[in-house]
Amino acid sequence: MLVALALATAHASAGNPPSAPALTGNISTDIMFRPVSATTATLTIRSAGSPQAIEIKRLDDTLALLADKRLAAIWPQVTEWAGMGLEKLRDSAIGAAQVLFAKGRTKDADTSLGSVVGPKLRGTFLLADALLNAGRIDEATRLMENARGTAPKKGMRGPIEWAATSTWLAKAQHVQGHVDAAIGIIEASIPPMGNDRTKVNLEVNRAAMLLEVGRAAEALSAIEAAQDSFAAPGGDGPFTTNARVRGSDRQFAWIKSCALSKLGRTAEAAAAAMPLHAAVDPQENRFVIDPTITLRTTWARCTGNVADAAQAYADALAGEPFGGDALLELQPALVQPSFDPAFMAKVRQHPVLVPLLADRMQRLTGDLVLALNGWRPMPRSKSLTLASADR
């Protein structure tokens, strides 16, 4: 049972690209950027230790390279491959996903949602995500609505695929700032699942989004009920006898802790958050799962605790020494429903982060801001936290 929220084409180059020198602290580092295809590349870091190879597989991976000022020497190579505003890479990603979609089945999966569905549906998720990431939201939504249908399909994968497609449709509303509409999709998708255990995925997503619209008491009740359902033996559904997905406790942890924090139950909130501070990530071979640090930054933003968020992002930067999602989430130009601009400004100004960002973060401007926000028009949303605590 899963709890989760929430490409290749012809080779573009051959041979060994030139490396670019960089200085990280007092260590001289050679950085090599190598396009592998129209949609993938590798970043190789050579310093005092063994070479480190980083796969560049997503638009965000590429954007993060352009947000890391220590990689400035390779920016011309990156933009030649991806386009000055990443439009070449965006269009190539759509083209590659269309090829896989046309094949009718694929083992490829880029996201947690895409990893839980069968091979026949994974191409739909790849294409829908590529379109969504390019701002073609209506087109992507129609594709997923057609794939979902009006009720869970028969067969072993029917319920989990209904839950996954429903969650995706809610996500498409959420990224546009339509949080109430996203909640509505989730709530309407739960009854058709009857007693199937996999509906817990929808219930967890509902609880998370209730926090964003100030319904903390409802969110707490919802996540506690979902956690009880998840832990209970028996029940219907094909995943009943399977081991629970490793790391699912972290999803319950951040939602429950945030709800308790918003309700003023500080000690209980701290206790509930303990799984988010584990030193080692859980390993899951069946599905794509979020790193713990991602859930910890989500939790800190939800609670509105500036110090916790600053430390979480500092830890995220330490774990991703070049590029990384943290450099995108900390961008002043980022516009997302669950990111309160005033709160994030305080996080960037926290003493823990100021020297790290001065050394590392390049503020994205111009066409790269369009890429950062998925090429979709989106007004800044009002704060979704009850308060920001500088502690």
C-alpha positions as CSV (number, residue, x, y, z in Angstrom):
1,M,0.0,0.0,0.0
2,L,1.4,3.4,-1.0
3,V,1.2,6.7,0.7
4,A,2.4,9.5,-1.6
5,L,1.4,13.0,-2.5
6,A,2.8,14.4,-3.8
7,L,12.7,9.7,-21.5
8,A,15.0,9.2,-23.9
9,T,15.4,10.2,-27.6
10,A,18.2,10.1,-30.1
11,H,21.7,11.0,-28.8
12,A,22.5,14.7,-29.0
13,S,26.2,14.6,-28.8
14,A,29.2,12.3,-28.6
15,G,32.8,12.4,-27.5
16,N,34.2,14.0,-24.4
17,P,33.0,17.6,-23.7
18,P,35.5,20.0,-22.2
19,S,35.6,20.3,-18.4
20,A,35.3,23.6,-16.6
21,P,37.3,24.5,-13.5
22,A,35.5,25.7,-10.4
23,L,36.5,26.5,-6.8
24,T,34.5,25.0,-4.0
25,G,35.8,26.2,-0.7
26,N,39.6,25.6,-1.0
27,I,39.1,22.6,-3.3
28,S,39.7,22.9,-7.1
29,T,37.0,21.0,-9.0
30,D,36.6,20.1,-12.6
31,I,33.0,20.1,-13.8
32,M,31.9,18.3,-17.0
33,F,28.5,18.7,-18.5
34,R,27.6,16.0,-21.1
35,P,24.3,15.9,-23.1
36,V,23.3,12.2,-23.5
37,S,20.1,12.7,-25.4
38,A,17.7,15.5,-26.2
39,T,16.2,15.1,-22.7
40,T,19.0,13.7,-20.5
41,A,22.5,14.7,-19.5
42,T,25.2,14.0,-17.0
43,L,27.1,16.3,-14.7
44,T,30.4,14.9,-13.6
45,I,32.3,16.5,-10.7
46,R,36.0,15.7,-10.3
47,S,37.8,16.9,-7.2
48,A,40.1,15.4,-4.6
49,G,37.9,12.4,-4.2
50,S,36.4,10.0,-6.7
51,P,34.4,11.5,-9.6
52,Q,30.8,12.0,-8.9
53,A,28.2,11.6,-11.7
54,I,24.8,13.3,-11.4
55,E,22.0,12.4,-13.8
56,I,20.1,15.3,-15.3
57,K,16.6,13.8,-16.1
58,R,14.1,16.5,-15.4
59,L,13.4,20.1,-16.3
60,D,14.0,21.0,-12.7
61,D,17.4,19.2,-12.6
62,T,18.5,21.4,-15.5
63,L,17.0,24.6,-14.0
64,A,18.9,23.9,-10.8
65,L,22.2,23.9,-12.6
66,L,21.4,27.4,-13.8
67,A,20.5,28.4,-10.2
68,D,23.9,27.3,-8.8
69,K,26.4,30.1,-9.3
70,R,29.3,27.7,-8.8
71,L,28.4,26.0,-12.1
72,A,28.5,29.3,-14.1
73,A,31.4,27.9,-16.3
74,I,29.1,25.3,-17.8
75,W,26.0,27.5,-18.2
76,P,26.7,28.2,-21.9
77,Q,26.8,24.4,-22.6
78,V,23.6,23.9,-20.6
79,T,21.6,26.6,-22.4
80,E,22.9,25.5,-25.8
81,W,21.5,22.1,-25.1
82,A,18.3,23.1,-23.3
83,G,17.6,26.6,-24.7
84,M,18.1,29.9,-23.1
85,G,14.7,29.6,-21.3
86,L,14.7,25.7,-21.4
87,E,12.2,25.7,-24.2
88,K,14.2,23.2,-26.3
89,L,14.3,20.8,-23.4
90,R,10.6,21.4,-22.6
91,D,9.6,20.5,-26.1
92,S,12.0,17.6,-26.3
93,A,10.5,16.2,-23.1
94,I,7.0,16.4,-24.6
95,G,8.1,14.7,-27.8
96,A,9.9,11.9,-26.0
97,A,6.8,11.3,-23.7
98,Q,4.6,11.2,-26.8
99,V,6.7,8.4,-28.3
100,L,6.4,6.4,-25.1
101,F,2.7,7.1,-24.9
102,A,2.2,5.9,-28.5
103,K,3.9,2.7,-27.7
104,G,1.1,1.8,-25.3
105,R,3.2,0.6,-22.4
106,T,6.5,1.4,-20.7
107,K,8.4,0.6,-17.6
108,D,9.6,4.2,-17.2
109,A,8.3,6.2,-14.3
110,D,9.5,9.7,-13.1
111,T,7.2,10.3,-10.2
112,S,5.7,8.5,-7.2
113,L,2.3,8.5,-8.8
114,G,3.6,7.2,-12.1
115,S,5.5,4.4,-10.3
116,V,2.3,2.8,-8.8
117,V,0.4,2.3,-12.0
118,G,0.9,-0.5,-14.5
119,P,3.0,-0.3,-17.7
120,K,0.0,0.4,-19.9
121,L,-0.7,3.6,-17.9
122,R,2.8,4.9,-17.2
123,G,3.1,6.5,-20.7
124,T,0.0,8.5,-19.9
125,F,1.5,9.8,-16.7
126,L,4.8,10.7,-18.5
127,L,3.0,12.6,-21.2
128,A,0.5,14.3,-18.8
129,D,3.4,15.4,-16.5
130,A,5.4,16.7,-19.5
131,L,2.4,18.7,-20.7
132,L,1.6,19.9,-17.2
133,N,5.2,21.0,-16.7
134,A,5.0,23.0,-19.9
135,G,1.9,24.9,-18.8
136,R,-0.4,22.9,-21.2
137,I,-2.7,22.1,-18.3
138,D,-6.0,21.7,-20.1
139,E,-4.5,19.3,-22.6
140,A,-2.9,17.3,-19.8
141,T,-6.1,17.2,-17.8
142,R,-8.1,15.9,-20.7
143,L,-5.6,13.1,-21.2
144,M,-5.7,12.0,-17.6
145,E,-9.5,12.3,-17.4
146,N,-9.8,10.0,-20.4
147,A,-7.4,7.5,-18.7
148,R,-9.2,7.6,-15.4
149,G,-12.8,7.1,-16.6
150,T,-15.8,7.5,-14.2
151,A,-15.1,4.7,-11.8
152,P,-12.3,2.3,-10.7
153,K,-11.7,-0.3,-13.4
154,K,-12.0,-4.0,-12.8
155,G,-8.9,-6.0,-12.0
156,M,-6.0,-5.9,-9.5
157,R,-4.7,-2.5,-10.4
158,G,-8.0,-0.8,-10.9
159,P,-8.3,0.8,-7.4
160,I,-4.7,2.0,-7.1
161,E,-4.8,3.4,-10.6
162,W,-8.1,5.2,-9.8
163,A,-6.4,6.7,-6.8
164,A,-3.3,7.7,-8.7
165,T,-5.2,9.3,-11.6
166,S,-7.5,11.1,-9.2
167,T,-4.5,12.4,-7.2
168,W,-2.9,13.6,-10.5
169,L,-6.1,15.5,-11.5
170,A,-6.1,17.2,-8.0
171,K,-2.5,18.1,-8.5
172,A,-3.3,19.8,-11.8
173,Q,-5.8,22.0,-9.9
174,H,-3.4,22.6,-7.0
175,V,-0.5,23.9,-9.1
176,Q,-2.8,26.6,-10.4
177,G,-3.7,27.7,-6.9
178,H,-7.2,26.1,-7.0
179,V,-6.8,24.3,-3.7
180,D,-10.5,24.0,-2.9
181,A,-11.1,22.5,-6.3
182,A,-8.3,20.0,-5.7
183,I,-9.8,19.0,-2.4
184,G,-13.2,18.5,-4.2
185,I,-11.7,16.1,-6.7
186,I,-10.1,14.0,-3.9
187,E,-13.3,14.0,-1.9
188,A,-15.4,12.9,-4.8
189,S,-12.9,10.1,-5.7
190,I,-13.0,8.4,-2.3
191,P,-16.6,6.9,-2.2
192,P,-16.2,4.9,-5.5
193,M,-13.4,3.0,-3.9
194,G,-15.7,1.3,-1.3
195,N,-13.6,-0.6,1.2
196,D,-10.5,-0.9,-0.8
197,R,-7.4,-0.2,1.3
198,T,-5.7,1.9,-1.3
199,K,-8.1,4.8,-0.8
200,V,-5.8,5.8,2.2
201,N,-3.7,7.5,-0.5
202,L,-6.6,9.9,-1.3
203,E,-7.3,10.4,2.4
204,V,-3.7,11.4,3.1
205,N,-3.7,13.9,0.2
206,R,-7.0,15.4,1.4
207,A,-5.5,15.9,4.9
208,A,-2.5,17.6,3.5
209,M,-4.5,20.0,1.4
210,L,-6.9,20.8,4.2
211,L,-4.0,22.3,6.0
212,E,-3.5,24.8,3.2
213,V,-7.0,26.2,3.5
214,G,-6.8,26.6,7.3
215,R,-8.8,23.5,8.2
216,A,-6.3,22.2,10.7
217,A,-8.7,20.4,13.0
218,E,-10.3,18.5,10.1
219,A,-6.8,17.7,8.7
220,L,-5.8,16.2,12.1
221,S,-8.9,14.0,12.2
222,A,-8.4,13.0,8.6
223,I,-4.7,12.0,9.0
224,E,-5.3,10.1,12.3
225,A,-8.1,8.1,10.7
226,A,-5.9,7.4,7.6
227,Q,-3.1,6.3,9.8
228,D,-5.4,3.9,11.7
229,S,-6.6,2.5,8.5
230,F,-3.1,2.1,7.2
231,A,-2.0,0.2,10.3
232,A,-5.1,-2.0,10.6
233,P,-4.9,-5.7,9.4
234,G,-7.3,-7.1,6.8
235,G,-9.5,-5.2,4.5
236,D,-10.2,-5.4,0.8
237,G,-7.8,-4.7,-2.1
238,P,-4.8,-6.2,-3.8
239,F,-2.3,-4.6,-1.6
240,T,-3.7,-6.0,1.6
241,T,-1.1,-8.7,2.1
242,N,1.8,-6.6,0.8
243,A,4.2,-5.0,3.2
244,R,3.5,-1.3,3.6
245,V,5.6,1.0,1.5
246,R,8.7,1.9,3.5
247,G,8.8,5.5,4.7
248,S,5.1,6.0,4.7
249,D,5.3,7.0,8.4
250,R,7.1,10.2,7.3
251,Q,4.0,11.3,5.3
252,F,1.8,10.8,8.3
253,A,4.4,12.5,10.4
254,W,4.6,15.8,8.6
255,I,0.9,16.2,8.1
256,K,0.0,15.3,11.7
257,S,2.8,17.5,13.2
258,C,1.7,20.5,11.1
259,A,-1.9,20.1,12.1
260,L,-1.0,19.9,15.8
261,S,1.3,22.9,15.4
262,K,-1.4,25.0,13.9
263,L,-3.7,24.0,16.7
264,G,-1.2,25.2,19.3
265,R,-0.3,21.7,20.6
266,T,3.4,22.3,20.4
267,A,4.8,19.4,22.4
268,E,2.7,16.9,20.5
269,A,3.7,18.4,17.2
270,A,7.4,18.0,18.0
271,A,6.9,14.4,19.0
272,A,4.9,13.6,15.8
273,A,7.7,15.1,13.7
274,M,10.4,12.7,14.9
275,P,10.4,10.5,11.8
276,L,11.4,13.6,9.7
277,H,14.7,13.9,11.5
278,A,16.0,10.4,10.7
279,A,19.6,10.3,9.6
280,V,19.1,7.6,6.9
281,D,16.4,7.6,4.2
282,P,14.2,4.5,3.9
283,Q,14.9,2.3,0.8
284,E,11.9,1.2,-1.4
285,N,12.5,-0.9,-4.5
286,R,8.9,-1.0,-5.8
287,F,8.0,2.7,-5.9
288,V,9.5,6.2,-6.2
289,I,9.4,7.7,-2.7
290,D,10.3,11.2,-1.5
291,P,13.5,11.8,0.3
292,T,13.0,12.6,4.0
293,I,14.6,16.0,3.6
294,T,11.9,16.9,1.0
295,L,9.2,16.0,3.5
296,R,11.0,18.0,6.3
297,T,11.1,21.2,4.2
298,T,7.4,20.6,3.4
299,W,6.6,20.2,7.1
300,A,8.7,23.3,8.1
301,R,6.9,25.5,5.5
302,C,3.5,24.2,6.7
303,T,4.2,24.9,10.3
304,G,5.5,28.4,9.5
305,N,8.7,27.9,11.6
306,V,11.4,30.0,10.0
307,A,14.3,28.4,12.0
308,D,13.2,24.9,11.2
309,A,12.8,25.7,7.5
310,A,16.2,27.4,7.3
311,Q,17.9,24.4,8.9
312,A,16.0,22.0,6.7
313,Y,17.1,23.9,3.5
314,A,20.7,24.1,4.8
315,D,20.7,20.3,5.2
316,A,19.2,19.9,1.8
317,L,21.9,22.0,0.2
318,A,24.6,20.0,2.1
319,G,23.1,16.8,0.7
320,E,23.1,18.1,-2.9
321,P,26.4,19.8,-3.3
322,F,25.7,20.9,-6.9
323,G,22.3,21.9,-8.2
324,G,19.3,20.4,-6.3
325,D,15.7,21.2,-5.7
326,A,16.4,23.4,-2.7
327,L,18.0,26.1,-5.0
328,L,14.7,26.2,-6.8
329,E,12.4,26.2,-3.8
330,L,14.4,29.2,-2.4
331,Q,14.0,31.3,-5.5
332,P,12.3,34.6,-4.8
333,A,10.5,34.3,-8.2
334,L,8.9,31.0,-7.3
335,V,5.1,31.1,-7.3
336,Q,3.4,28.0,-5.9
337,P,0.3,27.6,-3.7
338,S,2.0,26.1,-0.7
339,F,4.9,28.6,-0.7
340,D,4.1,31.8,1.2
341,P,6.4,34.5,-0.3
342,A,6.7,36.5,2.9
343,F,7.6,33.4,4.9
344,M,10.2,32.2,2.3
345,A,11.8,35.7,2.4
346,K,12.3,35.3,6.1
347,V,13.8,31.8,5.6
348,R,16.3,33.2,3.0
349,Q,17.3,35.9,5.5
350,H,17.9,33.5,8.4
351,P,21.6,33.5,9.6
352,V,21.9,29.7,8.9
353,L,21.1,30.3,5.2
354,V,22.5,33.7,4.3
355,P,26.2,32.6,3.8
356,L,25.2,29.5,2.0
357,L,22.9,31.3,-0.5
358,A,25.5,34.0,-1.0
359,D,28.0,31.4,-2.0
360,R,25.7,29.3,-4.1
361,M,22.3,30.6,-5.2
362,Q,21.9,32.4,-8.5
363,R,18.6,34.2,-8.7
364,L,16.7,33.2,-11.8
365,T,15.4,35.9,-14.1
366,G,13.7,36.5,-17.4
367,D,12.6,33.4,-19.4
368,L,14.0,31.1,-16.7
369,V,11.3,32.4,-14.3
370,L,8.7,31.2,-16.8
371,A,10.4,27.7,-16.6
372,L,10.6,27.9,-12.8
373,N,6.8,28.3,-12.6
374,G,6.0,25.8,-15.3
375,W,5.1,28.3,-18.0
376,R,1.7,29.0,-16.4
377,P,0.2,32.3,-15.3
378,M,-0.3,32.2,-11.6
379,P,-0.9,35.1,-9.2
380,R,0.8,35.0,-5.9
381,S,-1.4,33.3,-3.3
382,K,-2.0,34.7,0.1
383,S,-0.2,33.2,3.1
384,L,-1.4,29.7,3.9
385,T,0.3,29.5,7.3
386,L,-1.3,30.7,10.5
387,A,1.9,32.4,11.7
388,S,5.6,32.4,11.2
389,A,7.7,31.5,14.2
390,D,11.3,32.8,14.4
391,R,12.5,30.1,16.7
